[in-house]
Amino acid sequence: MTDILHIVGGGMAGSEAAWQAANMGVKVVIHEMRPEVETFAHQTGLMGEMVCSNSFRSDDDEQNAVGLLHWEMRQADGLIMQMADKNRLPAGGALAVDRDHFAQAVTDALMAHPNISVEYGEIKDLPTTGHWIIATGPLTSGDLGKSIAAHTGADALAFFDAIAPIVYFDSIDMSKAWMQSRYDKGETEEERTAYLNCPMDKDQYEGFIDALMAADKAEFHEGETAGYFEGCLPIEVIAERGRESLRWGPMKPVGLTNPHQPDIKAHAVVQLRRDNKLGTLYNIVGFQTKMKYGAQTDVFKSIPGLENATFARLGGIHRNTFLNSPTMLDDQMRLRSMPNIRFAGQITGVEGYVESSAMGLLAGRMAANEILGGGIDAPPNTTAMGALITHITGGADAKTFQPMNVNFGLFPPVEGLKGGRRGRKDRYKAYTDRAKLDWQTWLTTSALDAG
């Protein structure tokens, strides 16, 4: 076989695309610019490196759309989910991983595959021949971004994404903090104590908000406007919406009891989640920030239990590039103006590790089918992956297109079910039951087409 699939970018989407295509018998070359060319957020040259949260969010495949997406990827022998399961950390009902071990495991699996090779170096222009998948994510290099704009006749859109800080566990004052998942959620003691909690009374909370609002923030370059993805807002932006906003968001005090003061209800609670298997690192949940480094240490050390905290990584903000996919991509994820090129991952306008990986899975399978002389339709929009690809390739309004997490609002309604909050549990279960059946059917059909 002479046809080779070239994949630009070794992140979540690129790694998954390579794995899927290689398992179908296609030779794959991954082009990765790291570590030769560094980015703002990455720290290594490993494939599948996680740069923001270490969580894949809910793993509930009956009541949560992202949990359903986990299930679909597992059924498709997804590399990202395999390595996530092997390197998972206790996180209540969520799927969190040791980010370093996870990235190393993804890299090792790809390097060991006989159909996959890796070439390091930057791809600066869209190739006009051959089979290509562009999976460069939100930190697409400037030169490649310009090439994409030149070939599509339209500028890529952008918003700003933020990263949360990471703290060394041994610098946290456990005489003030305690370990507990909300509502003691989890089947084991380890899961029920998966989060580290730092309580605040009303005066401490008000002082924290004052300091947060007054802190020095990163400035945007001339001509840039601060558009954010709602699912990853900097804490300062949340606070600007009202002084109580954080108490209804990442600092909500519900479902927790402070063993140091069991009779006193905290006014607000800052949660940290384990970031590695050793338990030496914890990230501050939901505390993405655009504060300057000096301001971060001052503000975060005002949190009870973090007065002497040492930070393994401070937070930051960066530009996040994505396509207006409804106008640029067809239902095979191909660039309409250059059908030899597919896009996958976050650059297509999906948001989140799992969603990005899922689009890599589909792009890899579709490209491999094409190379092998077959053809495959996109999965039906009754499935989680089908709902996502339908949204980004035509279901969304191009004029208002913004990055989107998977959610049941993207699925067609199940006939005969009543709406409202009281019927939501049954409705979500009906969505997932239908999706699982349709996904299994699609997998069987796509495997036959590939053959």
C-alpha positions in Angstrom: 0.0 0.0 0.0 1.5 3.3 -1.1 -1.1 5.7 0.4 0.0 7.2 3.7 -2.1 9.2 6.1 -0.2 12.3 7.4 -1.5 13.8 10.7 -0.3 17.2 11.9 -0.4 17.4 15.6 0.2 14.7 18.3 -2.3 15.9 20.8 -5.5 14.1 21.8 -7.2 14.2 18.4 -4.1 13.5 16.4 -3.1 10.6 18.6 -6.6 9.0 18.4 -6.8 9.6 14.6 -3.5 7.8 14.1 -4.5 4.9 16.3 -7.7 4.3 14.6 -6.3 4.5 11.0 -3.3 2.4 11.9 -5.5 -0.3 13.4 -7.4 -0.4 10.1 -4.1 -1.2 8.3 -3.1 2.3 7.0 0.4 3.6 7.4 0.4 6.8 9.4 3.0 9.6 9.9 2.4 11.9 12.8 4.0 15.3 12.3 4.6 17.0 15.7 6.4 20.3 16.1 7.1 19.8 19.9 9.6 19.9 21.5 11.5 21.5 18.6 8.9 24.3 18.5 7.4 25.1 21.9 4.0 26.4 22.8 2.8 28.6 25.7 1.0 25.7 27.4 2.9 22.5 26.7 5.8 21.4 28.9 7.0 18.2 27.0 7.2 16.7 23.6 4.9 13.7 24.6 1.8 12.8 22.6 -1.5 13.4 24.2 -0.1 15.9 26.7 -2.8 17.5 28.9 -2.3 21.2 29.4 -5.4 22.4 31.3 -7.5 20.2 33.6 -6.5 16.5 34.2 -10.2 15.5 34.1 -12.2 13.9 31.4 -15.3 15.0 33.4 -18.3 12.7 34.2 -17.9 8.9 33.5 -21.7 8.3 33.9 -22.8 6.8 30.5 -26.5 6.8 31.4 -27.2 10.3 32.6 -24.4 12.4 31.1 -23.5 13.1 27.5 -19.8 13.2 28.0 -20.0 9.9 29.9 -21.8 8.5 26.9 -19.0 9.8 24.7 -16.6 7.9 26.9 -18.6 4.7 26.3 -18.7 5.2 22.5 -14.9 5.7 22.4 -14.3 2.6 24.5 -16.5 0.6 22.2 -14.4 1.8 19.2 -11.1 0.6 20.9 -10.2 4.3 21.5 -6.6 4.8 22.5 -7.3 7.9 24.6 -9.9 6.1 26.7 -7.7 3.0 27.1 -4.9 5.1 28.5 -7.2 7.2 30.6 -8.6 4.1 32.3 -5.1 2.7 32.9 -3.9 5.9 34.5 -7.1 7.1 36.3 -7.1 8.8 39.7 -9.9 8.8 42.3 -12.2 11.7 41.4 -15.7 10.8 42.6 -17.9 10.2 39.6 -15.5 11.9 37.2 -12.6 10.4 35.2 -9.4 12.1 36.1 -5.9 10.9 35.2 -2.3 11.2 36.1 -1.4 13.6 33.3 2.3 12.6 33.0 1.8 8.9 33.1 -1.2 9.2 30.7 0.9 11.1 28.1 3.8 8.7 28.4 1.4 5.8 27.9 -0.2 7.4 24.8 3.3 8.0 23.4 4.5 4.5 24.1 1.5 2.9 22.5 1.9 5.0 19.3 5.6 4.5 19.1 5.1 0.7 19.4 2.5 0.5 16.6 4.1 -1.0 13.5 1.9 1.2 11.2 2.8 4.5 12.9 5.9 6.7 12.7 6.6 10.2 14.0 8.4 13.0 12.3 9.3 16.1 14.4 9.2 19.5 12.9 6.7 22.2 12.0 4.3 22.0 9.1 3.8 25.6 8.0 1.6 25.3 5.0 -1.5 23.2 4.1 -0.3 20.4 1.7 -2.0 20.4 -1.7 -1.5 16.6 -2.3 -1.8 13.4 -0.2 -4.1 12.5 2.6 -3.8 14.8 5.6 -5.5 15.4 8.9 -4.8 18.7 10.6 -5.2 18.2 14.4 -3.2 21.1 15.7 -5.6 22.1 18.4 -6.1 25.5 19.9 -2.4 26.4 19.7 -2.0 26.1 15.9 1.2 27.8 14.9 1.1 31.2 13.4 2.4 30.2 10.0 0.0 27.3 9.6 -2.9 29.4 10.8 -2.1 32.0 8.1 -2.0 29.2 5.5 -5.4 27.9 6.6 -6.8 31.4 6.3 -5.3 31.9 2.9 -6.7 28.7 1.5 -10.2 29.0 3.0 -10.6 32.7 2.2 -11.7 33.4 5.8 -9.9 34.1 9.0 -10.0 31.4 11.7 -12.1 32.5 14.7 -10.6 32.6 18.1 -11.4 32.9 21.8 -9.3 32.9 24.9 -8.7 29.8 27.0 -7.3 29.7 30.6 -5.2 27.3 32.6 -5.7 26.6 36.4 -2.7 26.5 38.8 -1.2 23.3 40.4 -0.1 23.2 44.0 2.3 20.9 45.9 0.3 18.8 48.4 3.0 19.0 51.1 2.7 22.8 51.1 -1.1 22.7 52.0 -2.1 23.2 55.6 -4.3 20.1 56.4 -5.2 21.5 59.8 -7.5 23.8 57.8 -8.2 21.7 54.7 -9.8 18.2 54.5 -10.4 15.4 52.0 -14.0 14.8 50.8 -16.0 14.5 47.6 -19.2 16.4 47.4 -22.0 14.4 49.1 -19.4 11.6 49.7 -19.9 10.5 46.1 -18.0 7.3 45.1 -18.1 3.6 45.7 -14.8 3.4 47.6 -13.3 5.4 50.4 -10.6 6.7 48.0 -13.3 8.1 45.7 -15.3 9.5 48.6 -12.2 11.5 49.6 -11.0 12.4 46.2 -11.1 16.2 46.6 -9.2 18.5 48.9 -11.3 21.3 50.4 -10.4 24.7 51.7 -13.2 26.5 53.5 -14.0 30.2 53.7 -16.3 32.1 56.0 -18.1 35.2 54.7 -15.4 37.7 55.6 -12.7 35.6 54.0 -14.8 35.1 50.9 -15.5 38.9 50.6 -11.8 39.6 51.1 -10.9 37.0 48.4 -13.3 38.6 45.9 -11.9 42.1 46.6 -8.3 40.9 46.1 -9.3 39.0 42.9 -11.0 42.0 41.4 -8.1 44.3 42.2 -5.4 42.0 41.0 -3.2 42.7 37.9 -4.6 40.9 34.9 -2.9 39.8 31.6 -3.6 42.4 28.9 -4.7 41.5 25.4 -2.8 42.5 22.3 -4.1 45.4 20.2 -7.1 44.4 18.1 -7.9 41.3 20.2 -11.2 41.1 22.0 -11.7 38.9 25.0 -14.2 36.2 24.0 -14.2 33.2 26.3 -15.6 29.7 26.1 -18.4 29.6 28.8 -17.2 26.2 30.1 -13.7 27.4 30.9 -14.1 31.0 32.2 -11.4 32.7 34.2 -12.5 33.1 37.8 -12.1 36.9 37.4 -14.7 36.9 34.6 -17.1 34.8 36.7 -16.6 37.2 39.7 -17.3 40.2 37.4 -20.8 38.8 36.9 -21.6 39.3 40.6 -20.0 38.9 43.9 -21.9 35.7 44.6 -21.2 34.1 41.2 -18.2 32.0 42.4 -20.3 30.7 45.4 -22.7 29.3 42.8 -19.9 28.0 40.6 -16.5 26.5 41.5 -16.6 27.6 45.1 -20.1 26.3 46.0 -20.1 24.9 49.6 -22.8 22.3 49.2 -22.4 18.6 50.0 -19.4 19.1 52.3 -18.8 18.9 56.0 -15.6 20.3 57.6 -14.3 17.8 60.1 -12.3 20.5 61.8 -15.5 22.5 62.5 -18.4 20.1 61.8 -21.0 22.4 63.3 -20.1 25.4 61.1 -21.2 25.6 57.5 -18.6 27.1 55.2 -19.7 30.2 53.2 -17.6 29.1 50.2 -15.2 26.2 49.5 -12.2 26.0 47.2 -11.7 22.4 45.9 -8.4 20.9 44.7 -8.2 17.6 42.8 -5.3 15.2 42.7 -3.2 15.7 39.6 -0.9 12.7 39.7 -0.9 9.1 41.1 1.7 10.0 43.7 -0.7 12.5 45.2 2.1 15.1 45.3 0.3 17.6 43.0 -3.2 19.1 43.2 -4.9 21.4 40.8 -7.3 24.1 41.9 -10.6 23.1 40.4 -12.3 25.7 38.2 -9.6 28.3 39.0 -8.6 29.1 35.4 -7.1 32.6 35.6 -5.7 35.5 33.6 -4.1 37.1 36.7 -0.4 37.9 36.3 1.9 35.5 38.2 2.8 37.8 41.1 -0.9 38.5 41.7 -1.8 34.9 41.5 0.4 33.9 44.4 -0.8 36.8 46.6 -4.5 36.1 45.9 -4.4 32.3 46.1 -2.4 32.4 49.3 -5.3 34.2 50.9 -7.3 30.9 50.7 -7.4 29.1 54.1 -5.0 26.2 53.9 -3.0 27.7 51.0 -1.2 30.4 53.0 2.2 28.7 52.5 1.3 27.0 49.2 4.1 26.3 46.7 3.0 26.2 43.1 4.2 23.6 40.6 2.5 25.6 37.9 0.7 29.0 37.9 -2.3 29.7 35.7 -2.3 31.5 32.4 -4.3 32.5 29.4 -3.8 31.9 25.7 -5.4 32.4 22.3 -7.5 29.4 21.2 -8.0 29.1 17.4 -10.8 27.3 15.8 -12.5 27.1 12.4 -16.0 28.2 11.4 -16.6 24.6 10.6 -20.2 24.8 9.4 -19.0 26.9 6.4 -15.6 25.2 5.9 -16.0 21.4 6.5 -18.2 18.8 4.8 -19.8 15.9 6.7 -16.5 13.9 6.2 -14.6 16.6 8.1 -12.9 17.5 4.8 -12.0 21.1 3.9 -14.5 22.0 1.2 -11.8 24.0 -0.7 -9.2 21.3 -0.3 -10.8 17.8 0.1 -7.5 16.1 0.6 -7.4 17.7 4.0 -9.5 16.8 7.0 -9.6 18.7 10.3 -10.0 17.0 13.7 -10.0 18.0 17.4 -10.5 21.3 19.1 -9.7 23.3 16.0 -13.0 22.1 14.5 -15.0 23.9 17.2 -15.5 21.2 19.8 -14.4 21.9 23.3 -12.9 19.4 25.8 -10.4 16.6 25.7 -13.0 13.9 25.1 -14.8 15.8 22.3 -11.5 16.6 20.6 -10.4 12.9 20.8 -13.8 11.8 19.5 -13.4 14.0 16.4 -9.9 12.5 15.9 -11.4 9.1 16.1 -14.0 9.9 13.4 -11.4 11.7 11.2 -9.0 8.8 11.4 -11.7 6.2 10.5 -13.0 8.3 7.7 -9.6 8.9 6.2 -8.6 5.3 6.5 -11.8 4.2 4.8 -11.1 6.6 1.9 -7.5 5.4 1.5 -8.6 1.8 1.5 -11.1 2.5 -1.2 -14.2 2.3 0.8 -16.6 4.9 2.2 -18.4 5.5 5.4 -21.2 7.9 6.4 -20.9 9.9 9.6 -22.6 8.3 12.6 -26.2 9.2 13.1 -26.9 12.3 15.2 -28.7 10.1 17.8 -25.2 9.1 19.0 -22.8 11.4 21.0 -20.2 11.5 18.2 -22.9 11.9 15.5 -24.5 14.8 17.4 -21.1 16.5 17.7 -20.1 16.1 14.0 -23.5 17.1 12.9 -23.3 20.2 15.0 -19.9 21.4 13.7 -20.4 20.5 10.0 -23.8 22.1 9.5 -26.1 21.8 12.4 -24.9 25.0 14.1 -25.6 28.5 12.9 -22.4 29.7 11.2 -23.0 33.3 12.2 -22.9 32.5 15.9 -20.7 29.4 15.9 -18.7 29.0 19.1 -16.9 26.0 20.6 -19.3 23.4 22.0 -19.1 20.6 24.6 -21.2 17.5 23.9 -24.6 17.8 25.6 -28.0 16.3 25.2 -29.3 19.5 23.6 -27.5 18.5 20.4 -29.5 15.2 20.2 -32.8 14.9 18.4 -35.7 14.3 20.9 -36.8 10.8 21.8 -40.4 10.5 20.7 -43.0 10.0 23.4 -41.0 11.4 26.3 -42.3 14.3 28.3 -40.0 17.3 29.1 -39.4 19.1 32.4 -37.0 18.5 35.2 -39.1 15.7 36.8 -38.7 13.6 33.6 -35.1 14.5 32.9 -33.6 11.2 34.4 -35.9 9.1 32.2 -35.2 11.3 29.2 -31.4 11.1 29.5 -31.6 7.3 30.0 -33.7 7.1 26.8 -31.1 9.2 24.9 -28.2 6.9 26.0 -30.1 3.7 25.4 -30.9 4.8 21.8 -27.3 6.1 21.3 -25.7 2.9 22.4 -27.8 0.8 20.0 -27.2 3.1 17.1 -23.5 3.4 17.9 -23.0 -0.4 17.9 -24.8 -0.6 14.5 -22.6 2.2 13.1 -19.5 0.5 14.3 -20.5 -2.8 12.7 -21.3 -1.1 9.4 -18.2 1.0 9.3 -16.0 -2.1 10.0 -17.7 -3.9 7.0 -17.1 -0.8 4.8 -13.5 -0.7 5.8 -13.0 -4.3 4.8 
